[in-house]
Amino acid sequence: MEAYLILSDGTTFRGSAIGAVKEVISEVVFNTSMTGYQEVLTDPSYAGQAVTMTYPLIGNYGICREDMESYRAWPDAFLVRELTQVPGNWRAENTIQNFLTQQGIPGIAGLDTRALTRHLRSSGTMNGCITTKWYTGIEKEKLLEKIRSYSVRGVVKRTTAAGILHPEPEEKDAVRSEGGREAQKLSSGRVTARCEKKFRVALLDVGAKKSIQNALMQLGCDVTVYPSDTAPERILADRPDGILISNGPGDPKEDPALIRNVRVLGDAGVPVFAICLGHQLMALAMGADTFRLKYGHRGGNHPVKDLQTGRVYITSQNHGYAVDPDSMDPAVAREAFRNVNDGTNEGWRYLDRPVMTVQFHPEASPGPRDSGYLFKNFIEMMEEKHA
């Protein structure tokens, strides 16, 4: 069955329908990772988006439950050049075709993803419609009006935990919500290093990947997950040794109440580590501003420079917004990391409080683990607080 991607500027791409057969309008983005399509599909940060994979062959190692970053897939649609129907991996429990169908996610294979990516890079991220219907004339004009009016809204509330969770190092059911309660399997992975003290970490879930939780537990932390709308007083009442504000989807300015809550957490004197959306929320809470990138950073090959040491790390990233470094009061924070490709801000060290934030994903999954040491730095912040 033929399928079409119709962009908001009228540009149309053609391919074959995969996954669920339905029509959706979404924000079309691209990811440059060569591997890790399963982690991309199950990353809550992609809620409200149609993901284009630039690597030409997708699905060759199938779907394995252990590698999922969430209990379900979150993108609105999945766009690929070539889809492998028979995975060559003994761990595979499913194919992408079956997985997309089961998850109710439509997609297109046989798409010219190179041409699409070049178009998005030159014109910027734009909305599009994934459909099996061929539109012409007035009908297409009406569709284009709907496409242009689409905006990604309410995705943090869609992806956050449904209640306070206390996952254990062994597998344990957890809950996420989207119009009801769903079960999510969380696995801590293997513990490779531990701190001497078992620190209690509050993880504010604004669309968290499972790997963030796992990285903390691998270091011996006792993690409690809190929904995004949890009052900061409720979190602080549990007397955490540290607070981690997670990655997540959408525009960081969408929820002023969440920004105010993050400000309270940042003022509490408790060590805070914020990642991706958490990094943006903390900057907004401290008086800085954010802006939308032309086509975002999504992939596992983004070079980031540590401005203190001069060392460059290759990082995993997934974001469409960035913090404006000129808007940050230099008396409040020092820029810690910068993107080598376009010079955008990638992290802050706050000067009058134990808070550090990064735009990239130190837990990787997928991507390089060069910056995983930042979790140990977070441990050291908590150790200094209790020294």
N, C-alpha and C positions, 0 to 999 in steps of 0.2 A: 504494500500500500504506500502510495506517495505521501510525503509530508512536507510541509513548508514552514520556513521561518520568515516572518514578515516583520521587518524592523520599522521603527517609528518614522524613519525618513523615506519609507516605501521600498527600500532595498529588499529583495526576496531571494532566499536560498532554498534549494530543493534537495530532498533526500528521501530516505525510506523510514516509515514509522517504526519505532521500537517502543517497548514498554506499554503502558496503558494508552488506549486510544481515546484521547479527549483533547479539547482545545484549552490552552491556558495563555494568559498574558503575564509577562514577568520582565524583570530587569535582566538583560543578557550580559554576562561577564565571561571572562576566559581565565583558565588556570594553566600554567606552564609546567606543571609537575610531570615528570616522565613515568613515575609510579605513584601508587597511593590513591588511585581513583575511588577505592572503597572508603577510605578515610574522608575523602572529599565529599562523597555522597552522604555520609552520615555525620558530617560536621554541622552543628546547628547554625553556624555563622552564615551558611548558604540559604537559610530560609528566605523566601521571597525572591529568589534569583534562578535564572536558567543558566546552567554551567556548561561552558564550552571547554572541552579538553583539547589542548593544542597538540599533544602527543598523538601520532596518527593511529596507533593500535591500542585499543582499550578492551579489557575483559579477558586478557590472556591467562590470568591466574584466578579468575572467578571471584566468588564472594565467600569469605570465611568469617563466621560469627565473632571469632576472637579479635579480629582487626577492626571491628566497628567502633566508631567514636560515640555512638548513641544507639538507642534501641531501634531507631528507624532512619530512613533517608529524609532529608529536609529540602533539597532543591525543588523548584517547581517543574523543572525539565532538565534533560541531560542530552547534550549535543556532541557527537563524535564523528570522526572520519570513517574509521573501520571498527566494527564490533565483532569480537571473537565469540562464536556461539559455543565452542567446545574448549573449556579452559584446560591448560596443561599443568595443573597443580594438584597434587594428591590431597592437599588440605581443603580444596574448594568444596563447599557445601551447596553452592548454587551458581547459576550464571547471572550475568547482569540483566539479560533479557527477562528472565523469570523474576529477578529481584525487583526490577522497575515495575513490572506488571503487578506484583504482589503489593508494592508500596503505592500503587496508583499514580505513578509518575510517568508522563509521556516523554518521548525522546525522538531524536532523528539521527540515523546513521547514514553514511554516504555523503555527509555534508562536506563542503569545501571549507574546513575549519581554518585553513591558512588564510584564505580570502576573507573569511568572517573576522578573524583576529586582526588582520591588517586594517580592515574597515573600522573596527572598534578602536584601534590604536590611533587612527587618524581623525575619526569623528568623535570619539569619546563613548563611554558606556551609554547605551540607550535601551529603551524598552523594546520588546518584541512579542509576537504572537506565534505560538507553536500550534499548528493546525494541520488537519488532513483535507481541509476544504480549500478550493481555489477561489480566491476572491477577485472580482473585477468591478470596474465602474463605481457607481454610488455606494454599493455594498462595501467595497474596499475602503472608500473614503470614510465611511462611518466606523469601520474597524480601526483605521488609523487614528481617528479621534479617541477611541477607547484606549488604544495602545499608548498614546501620548499622555493621557490623563492618569495612567497607572502610577502609583508610588508604593514603595515598600513601607508598610506601616504595621505596628503592633507585633513585630516578630520576636522581640525579647520576651514578651508575655507568652507567646506561643511556645517558646523553646525552653523556658526556665523550669526548674523542678516544681512539682505540684505541692510539695510540703518539705519540711525540714527532714533531711536524710542523714543517717550516720552509717555510711558503708564500711564494711569490714575488709581487712586484707584478703579474705577469701571471697569468692563470688557471693553476691547478695543482691536480691531484687531491690530496685529503686523505682521511683515514680517520676514521670514527666507528664505534663498536661498539654492537651490541645483539644478543647471541647470535652474534656473528661480525663480520667486517670488511666495511664498506660503503664505497663511494666517495662522496666529497662534493666538489663543485666549489666552490672558493673563488676569489673575484675581488676584487681590491683596490679596484676603482673608480678614478676619476681622482684623481691627486695634485694637490691644490689649494694646498698650502703645505708647506714643508719647514723643518726646523731645520738649523742649520749643521753640526752633528755628527750622524752616523748612529748613533743610540743603539740598543743591543741590548735589546729588551724581552722578558721571559719572561711569557707569558700562561698563567696557571693556569686551565685549562678545567674549570669545574664546571657546564657547560651553556651555553657561550658562544654568542652570536649572531655571525654573520659580520661584522656592521657594526662591532663593536668592533675586531676585527682590522683591518678596512679603514680605520677612523679613524686608527689608529696608523700604518699604512703610508702613508696620505695625507700624514702629517706627516714622512715620511722615515724612520720607524723600521724596524729589522730585527727582525721578530717571530718568536719560536719558541713553539709551542704545546705545553704539557705536560698529560698526563692528570691527572685530579684526585687519583689515588693516587701521584703521583710524589713520591719522598722530597725534602724541602726541600734536603738536602745535594746531591742530584743537580742541582737547579735552580741552586743557588748555585755549584756547581762550574763551570758555564758562564760565570760572571762577568757576569751581566746588569747593564746600567746601571739598569734599572728592572724592577719586577714589577707586572703587572696581574692582579688576581683578578676573574674574570668574574661575570656574572649566572648564574642557574641555578635549577632547580626544587626543591621540597620543603621540609621542615622543616630549618632550619639546625642544630638540635641533634642530628640523626639520626646523624651520623658524628663521634664524639669524636676519632678519629685524624686526620681532616681538620682539625679545629679546632686540634689540637696542631701540625700541620704549618704551618698559617697563622701560629701564634704564632712559630714558628722564623723564618719569612720576615719577620714584622714586627719581630723582634729583630735582624735581620741588618745593619741600617743602610743597606740599599738602598732607594731611593725606591719606595713602594708606592702604587698607585691601585686601590681596590677598589669594585666596582659591584654593587648589588642584593644577591644572595646573598653575594657577596664582602664587602660592607659588613657584613652580619650575622655572617658567620664571623669577621671581624676583631674585631668588638665582643665576641663570645663568647670569643675567644682572649685578649682583654685584660681579662677578668673581668666584663664586663657581661652582661646577660640579654636574651632576646628573648621576645616573646609573639605569639600568633596574633590577627590582626585579625578583626573580626566578619565582614566580607565582602571585605576586601582592597582594594588599589588596582590597577586594571587599565584602562589607557586612555591617551590622548594629551592629556589636558586637566587635569592635576593641578597646581595652583599651589603653588610651593615658595618660601619666603622665605630669602634669604641673610641670616643674622643679623648679619653684619659690615657689609654695605652697606645693608641694608634693601630691596634690590631683590627683586622677585618674578619668578620665571621659570615659564613653563608647561612642564610636563615630561611625558615618556612614562614610564609605570610599569607594573610587572607583579610584584606580590608579595602574599603572604598573611600575612606575618609582619613584625614591626617590632622595633627595638631600644628597650628601656625606658631613656629618658634618665636616670631617677633611679637606675638601677643602675650607671651609668658613674662611675668615680672621677674627680672634677673635676681631680685632679692628673695624670691620664693623658690626657684628651682634652677638647676644647671642642666643644660642639654648634655645627655650622656652618650647617645648613639645617633648616628646619622646615616641615611641611605646613600650608598656610594653612587647609585645610578642617577638619581634625580635630586639628591640633596635634601629630601624631606626628613623631618624629625622622626626618630625611631626610639626615643627613650628619654626619661628625666630622672634625675636624682634631686629630691627635694631637700632644701638646705636646713629648714627649721623643724623637721619632723622625720621619723624613720619610715620614709616612703620611697620606693623605687618603682618605676613603670617602664614597660617596653611595648613597642608596637608590634613586634614580631612574636613568633611562637617558640619559646625555648623548649617546649615539650616535643616539638616537631610533629611527627605522625600526621601526614607524611613529611619527609624532608630530613635535612641534616641535623645532627644533634650537637653542633658546635657550641651552641649557647646554653646547653643544659646546665652548665655550672651556675647559672643564675638562681636555680632553686637552692643550691647550697649557700649562695650568698644570702638568700632569704632566711635560711636556717641560722646563719651567722648573725643576722640582724636580731633574731629572737634570742639568741644566746647572749648577745651584748646587752639586750634589754633586761635579761635576768641575771647578769653578772653581779 
